[in-house]
Amino acid sequence: MPTITPEIKANLTATAERQGFSESTVTDLYLALVRGNGTMAQFSSPEVGGAGQWMRGGMLMVGDMFNNNLKNRVGALFNDLVTIYEQRPIAEVATFVPHSANAEVDPDAKTSEGIPLAWGQPSSSGSQNDTRYAYYPQARRLLVARNDESWVYDTGDHQIGGVQQQNDWGAMTFTSQYGTVNLNSLPVVMKDGKPL
C-alpha cells in the first residue's frame, strides 16, 4: 500500500473540507489514483455515487450517472487529487515513472526497470489488472511491466495514446494515430532492463 506522508494527509484533509467529501472517501480515491499511476482511477464509494472510473483527459463515470452535480464535484475532486499526486515528495515516487521531465538527468541513470531517466516523462501511463505501462514518445519506447518482469518495445512512428483492452497478455492492444496496435506486433528491444 502506498505511504501517506503527513504532508499528503494534510493536503487530503484540506481537499476533503474544500470539496465537501469525507476524508476517508478522499483518501480512498487518492489511493485509487496512485494505483493508476496518476492517469486513471477505479473506485467505489457510496459518497461518490458507487462504483466509478476516472481517466486523465476528461473521462469520468460515476454510479449515479444522471447526477451531473455529483459528477462535476467528483471531477473537481480528482483535479485536486492529481495536484497532490504530482507534488508528492520525490521519495514517494515509484521508479517506474520518472517524477520530473525538467530535472537534469544523468545520461546513465536508470529506473529499476532499466529505463534511462533521459527518456523523460511518459506521455501516457497506467495500469490494468496486474500490468503497468508507460509510453515515452521522445525515445519511441513503450514499457510494459508485469509482476517482476518488464519489456520495452520499439513503437516506431506510433503515438501511443493508452491501453485499449487486455483480456490476456497476448491480446493487449493500444491506441495510436493509426488505430489499434497489438502489443505483439511491436519489436521487443529490452527485457528486464537488458538490451536485446
VOGU-3710 file (C-alpha; in Angstrom, 3 decimals, decimal comma):
1> mptitpeika> 0,000/0,000/0,000  1,356/3,475/-0,867  2,626/5,592/2,005  0,515/8,560/3,084  3,022/11,043/4,464  1,926/13,695/6,992  2,168/16,308/4,206  -0,058/14,289/1,855  -2,504/13,578/4,721  -2,751/17,314/5,459
11> nltataerqg> -3,400/18,027/1,767  -6,070/15,314/1,619  -7,760/16,700/4,756  -7,811/20,213/3,280  -9,161/18,870/-0,008  -11,926/16,945/1,781  -13,009/20,137/3,571  -12,829/22,259/0,419  -14,664/19,765/-1,819  -17,249/18,651/0,768
21> fsestvtdly> -16,374/14,942/0,891  -15,347/12,839/3,872  -11,633/12,417/4,488  -11,925/8,626/4,162  -13,524/8,920/0,697  -10,897/11,430/-0,448  -8,121/9,136/0,814  -9,669/6,108/-0,930  -9,890/7,990/-4,233  -6,314/9,257/-3,849
31> lalvrgngtm> -5,072/5,686/-3,313  -7,015/4,587/-6,410  -5,263/7,360/-8,330  -1,867/6,211/-7,017  -2,623/2,647/-8,141  -3,439/4,056/-11,586  -0,078/5,894/-11,756  -1,808/9,278/-11,721  -3,588/8,715/-15,035  -6,615/6,675/-14,042
41> aqfsspevgg> -8,585/5,507/-11,013  -11,198/2,851/-10,407  -13,153/3,440/-7,215  -16,249/2,518/-5,278  -17,768/4,672/-2,563  -21,406/5,489/-1,708  -20,428/9,125/-1,214  -19,389/9,465/-4,870  -22,302/7,544/-6,353  -20,991/3,984/-6,006
51> agqwmrggml> -18,577/2,382/-8,450  -16,861/4,660/-10,916  -13,842/5,324/-13,061  -11,779/8,437/-13,819  -9,165/8,863/-16,552  -6,924/11,842/-17,193  -8,165/13,740/-20,191  -11,763/14,085/-19,085  -13,373/10,632/-18,867  -15,373/10,217/-15,655
61> mvgdmfnnnl> -18,098/7,725/-14,815  -19,960/7,614/-11,519  -22,568/5,084/-10,427  -25,278/7,765/-10,192  -24,786/8,559/-13,876  -27,594/11,111/-14,244  -26,418/13,216/-11,296  -24,405/15,893/-13,137  -23,838/17,898/-9,956  -22,171/14,894/-8,296
71> knrvgalfnd> -20,150/14,164/-11,454  -18,865/17,763/-11,517  -17,928/17,575/-7,821  -16,064/14,260/-8,311  -14,280/15,742/-11,350  -13,162/18,758/-9,291  -12,022/16,398/-6,525  -9,849/14,424/-8,958  -8,320/17,673/-10,248  -7,182/18,384/-6,692
81> lvtiyeqrpi> -6,003/14,797/-6,158  -3,884/14,893/-9,326  -2,156/18,011/-7,995  -1,444/16,270/-4,682  -0,190/13,186/-6,557  2,135/15,217/-8,788  3,548/17,243/-5,883  4,317/14,317/-3,561  7,882/14,148/-2,275  10,421/12,518/-4,605
91> aevatfvphs> 10,993/9,731/-2,070  7,369/8,668/-2,561  7,634/8,454/-6,354  7,980/4,946/-7,755  10,889/4,487/-10,111  8,558/3,095/-12,761  7,729/6,623/-13,921  10,309/9,423/-13,614  8,977/12,277/-11,467  10,117/15,306/-13,427
101> anaevdpdak> 10,716/15,817/-17,103  12,563/19,081/-16,409  15,139/17,835/-13,921  18,745/17,483/-15,040  19,300/13,805/-15,583  22,497/11,788/-15,501  22,569/10,233/-19,019  23,458/6,856/-17,490  20,835/6,955/-14,704  18,103/4,331/-14,963
111> tsegiplawg> 14,911/3,286/-13,223  14,614/-0,092/-11,517  13,286/-1,485/-14,819  16,430/-0,265/-16,617  14,674/2,640/-18,346  17,012/5,602/-18,927  15,797/8,630/-16,986  16,861/10,688/-20,012  13,761/9,336/-21,778  11,863/11,858/-19,664
121> qpsssgsqnd> 8,249/11,762/-18,566  5,921/9,318/-20,301  3,055/10,940/-22,183  0,763/8,053/-21,357  0,916/5,595/-18,485  -1,406/3,470/-16,457  -2,245/0,025/-15,261  -4,823/-2,619/-15,893  -5,148/-5,789/-13,854  -1,556/-6,723/-12,887
131> tryayypqar> 0,103/-4,957/-15,846  1,571/-1,437/-15,922  2,626/0,510/-18,986  4,327/3,795/-19,835  4,889/5,329/-23,286  7,964/7,523/-23,861  7,336/9,405/-27,133  10,731/11,112/-27,313  12,504/7,742/-27,208  9,730/5,917/-29,159
141> rllvarndes> 9,577/3,281/-26,461  6,731/1,515/-24,646  7,477/-0,073/-21,263  5,182/-2,893/-20,148  5,741/-4,437/-16,716  4,003/-7,408/-15,175  4,882/-8,844/-11,773  8,710/-8,801/-11,638  9,273/-8,737/-15,410  9,446/-5,838/-17,844
151> wvydtgdhqi> 9,638/-5,462/-21,597  10,450/-2,407/-23,710  9,001/-2,200/-27,208  10,064/-0,008/-30,131  6,922/1,909/-31,144  8,310/3,236/-34,435  6,139/6,097/-35,628  3,128/5,096/-33,498  1,999/7,716/-30,988  0,581/5,564/-28,205
161> ggvqqqndwg> -2,463/7,054/-26,504  -3,355/4,368/-23,998  -4,294/0,770/-23,454  -7,407/-0,249/-25,346  -8,049/-3,707/-23,950  -6,380/-6,523/-22,161  -8,124/-9,866/-21,943  -4,840/-11,670/-21,548  -1,159/-10,935/-22,100  -1,178/-11,792/-25,817
171> amtftsqygt> -4,309/-9,752/-26,541  -3,062/-6,461/-25,067  -3,749/-3,629/-27,505  -3,014/0,103/-27,537  -4,392/3,023/-29,461  -2,299/5,152/-31,817  -2,932/7,640/-34,594  -3,221/4,604/-36,908  -5,849/2,855/-34,797  -5,363/-0,285/-32,753
181> vnlnslpvvm> -1,831/-1,600/-32,170  -1,362/-5,172/-30,956  1,469/-5,378/-28,436  2,836/-8,488/-30,128  3,269/-6,547/-33,393  5,916/-4,274/-31,838  9,559/-5,405/-31,662  10,980/-6,033/-28,172  14,239/-4,096/-27,642  14,786/-4,657/-23,908
191> kdgkpl> 13,851/-7,353/-21,397  14,164/-6,846/-17,630  16,425/-3,813/-18,157  18,821/-5,553/-20,540  19,035/-4,603/-24,238  18,292/-7,412/-26,707
//
